[in-house]
Amino acid sequence: MKSKTKIEEQLKKKTNSELVETIIIAKKNPAWMEVAAILSGPRRNNVNANLDKISKDSKAGETIVVPGKVLSLGEIDKKIKVVALGFSDKAKEKLKKAGCETILLNDEITKNKDAKGVKILK
C-alpha cells in the first residue's frame, strides 16, 4: 500500500482536474486509499475493464469499482452497480440496457465513505 506522502508526490504530476479531485477525495477516506493509490500511479497502471471482465468477476447486486475506464467489449448479463472513473459511450449504453446502474467514482466516494459492499477490480 502506498503512503499518503507518495500519493501526494504522484498527484503533483497529474494534469486532469477531475482525476486530481477524485484522488484527493479518495485519499481522505481510509476505506478508499487503495483506489487513490491506483489512480495516483502511472496511467498504464490504471485498470480499464471491458464489460466481459466485469460480468465474469461480479455477482448480481454487487457494487463493482473500476479505477479507470469501463470499455464496451463483451456483454453484461446481471444487474450490478458499476462505479468508474469514466465510461465509453457504448459501454454506458450496454449497461443501461442490462439494467445496471452507472456512477462516477468521485460521486460514489462521497456517498459511500466506508466503501461498504464495494469490490475493486484490479
N, C-alpha and C positions, 0 to 999 in steps of 0.2 A: 504494500500500500504506500502510495506517495504521501509525503508530508505536505502540510498546508503551505509551507515555505516553497517547496519545489513547485507546487501548483501555481503559486503567485509568480514565481520566476518565469514559468512557461506561459502564463497568462499575458505577460508583457509583450510577447511576440505575436499575439493574436490581433487581427485587424477587423474581423467580423463582429460588429457590435452586439448582434443577437447571441452569438456564441459566447462572447465575453460575459454578457449579462446572465446567461444560463449557468456558466461555470461559477460565477460569484454566488448566485442563489444556491447552487448545489453544494458549494464549499461550506456555506454557513450551517447546513444541516448534516450532522454526523451520519445519518442513515443514507444520504446521497453522496457521500465522499467518493465512493467507488466510481460513480458516474462522472464526477468532477475530475477525477484522476485520468479517466479515459479521454474525456473531451479536451483536457489541457495539453495532452501529448501531441505528437505529430499527427497530421491529418491522415496519414497512411495507416495509423493505428485505430482510427475511428471504425466503428462497427457499422457497415452498411449491410442491411439484410434484405434478401428477397422474400417475397410472400411465402414461397415454398418452405424456406428455412423457419420462418416464424410459425407456420402451420405445423411443421414437424416437431418443433420444440415447445409447443404450448398445448394446454388443455382448455376445454370450453370454460368460459367465465374468468379466465386469468387476466392479469394485467401484465403485459409484456413491454419492457423498456428497451428501446434500441438507441444506444448512444451514438447515433449517426443518422443516416437517411434510410427510409424504407423504399425499396425498389419493387417494380411490378412483376418480376419473373415468377411464374407459378400461380397457383390458385389457393384460396383460403376457404376452408370448409366448416369453420366453427365461429361462434360469436365470442370474440375476445375484445379487450380494450388494448389498443396499441398506442404507446407513448413514444415519440421520437423527436429528434432534433428537426427533422424535415421529412416530407413525403413527396414522392414523384406524383404527378397528376394522375397517371394511370393506376398507381398503387392505391391512392386515396379513393379513386372511383371503384376499384375492385373491393376494397374494404367496406365501403358504404353499401355496395350491392350485397355483400355477405352479411350485412347487419352488424358490422364491427364498429366500435367507437374509436375515433382517432383524436388524439390530443397532443399538443406540442409539449415538449419536455419542461420548459420553464413554468407552464401553467400547472402541470401535474406536481411539480416540486412544491409550488406554493400551496396547492390544495392538500396534498398528502405529505406533510412534513416528516412523518415517521416511516415513509416508504412501506406501509402495510400492504401485504398481498401483492408485492411487486417482484417480478422475475426479470433480471437483467440479462439480455443476450450478450454473449461475448464472442 
